Structures are given as structure tokens and as C-alpha cells.
Amino acid sequence: MQATVRTFDPATRSGSVFLDDGTEVPFGAEAFDAGPLRLLRPGQRVNISVDGGLVTYVTLSTFPLPG
């Protein structure tokens, strides 16, 4: 699923994204660390994986999701 970065804190490696319908969804360091990224910028398009309502993986929209 695609989303747009709303916030990202490099110190905690967590933040939030907007889904295309405008819903804000937070993600933790575990989801950020699961992917290959080092930094995110507000407004950047990303791919996310969601399991049980929690974001489990964040990567750039040009990178494939695992599985």
C-alpha cells in the first residue's frame, strides 16, 4: 500500500504517514528498521506493509515490499 510521509524523527526512527484517503497512520522504529532506508522526508512517497492495523515495513515507493 502506498502512503505519504507526514512526520519522521531520525532520533527515534519513528513517525507517521498519510494514506491516500487522508488517514494518518503512525509507525515505530521496528517498521522503519525492517526496510533498507536511512532517512525519510515529509512529503516523500513510500510503500508500507500493514498487519493487524500496525505498520510493519516502510520503504520507498520505488522499492518492492517483501513477500
C-alpha positions as CSV (number, residue, x, y, z in Angstrom):
1,M,0.0,0.0,0.0
2,Q,1.3,3.5,-0.8
3,A,1.4,6.4,1.6
4,T,3.0,9.8,2.1
5,V,5.3,10.6,4.9
6,R,3.8,13.1,7.4
7,T,6.5,13.1,10.1
8,F,9.7,11.3,10.8
9,D,12.1,11.6,13.8
10,P,15.5,10.3,12.9
11,A,16.4,10.0,16.6
12,T,13.6,7.6,17.4
13,R,13.3,6.3,13.8
14,S,9.5,6.6,14.0
15,G,6.9,8.8,12.5
16,S,3.6,8.8,10.7
17,V,2.2,8.6,7.1
18,F,-0.9,9.7,5.4
19,L,-2.8,7.0,3.4
20,D,-4.3,8.2,0.1
21,D,-7.7,8.6,1.8
22,G,-6.1,11.1,4.3
23,T,-5.9,8.7,7.3
24,E,-2.9,9.3,9.4
25,V,-1.1,6.1,10.5
26,P,1.8,6.0,12.9
27,F,4.8,3.7,12.5
28,G,7.5,2.7,15.0
29,A,11.2,2.1,14.8
30,E,10.6,-1.6,14.1
31,A,8.8,-0.9,10.8
32,F,11.4,1.6,9.7
33,D,14.3,-0.7,10.7
34,A,12.7,-3.6,8.8
35,G,13.4,-1.8,5.5
36,P,16.6,-0.6,3.8
37,L,16.1,3.2,4.5
38,R,18.3,5.6,6.5
39,L,16.1,8.7,6.4
40,L,12.6,9.9,5.4
41,R,11.4,13.4,4.4
42,P,7.9,14.8,4.9
43,G,6.0,14.5,1.6
44,Q,8.0,11.5,0.4
45,R,6.0,8.7,-1.1
46,V,6.6,5.3,0.5
47,N,5.3,1.7,0.4
48,I,4.1,0.3,3.7
49,S,3.0,-3.2,4.9
50,V,0.3,-3.3,7.5
51,D,-0.6,-6.3,9.7
52,G,-3.3,-6.1,12.2
53,G,-3.6,-2.4,11.9
54,L,0.1,-1.8,12.6
55,V,2.7,-0.7,10.0
56,T,5.3,-3.4,9.9
57,Y,7.5,-2.2,7.0
58,V,8.3,1.1,5.4
59,T,10.3,1.6,2.2
60,L,10.5,3.9,-0.8
61,S,7.7,3.7,-3.3
62,T,10.2,2.6,-5.9
63,F,11.4,-0.4,-3.8
64,P,9.3,-3.6,-3.7
65,L,7.7,-4.8,-0.5
66,P,8.9,-8.1,0.9
67,G,7.0,-11.3,0.2
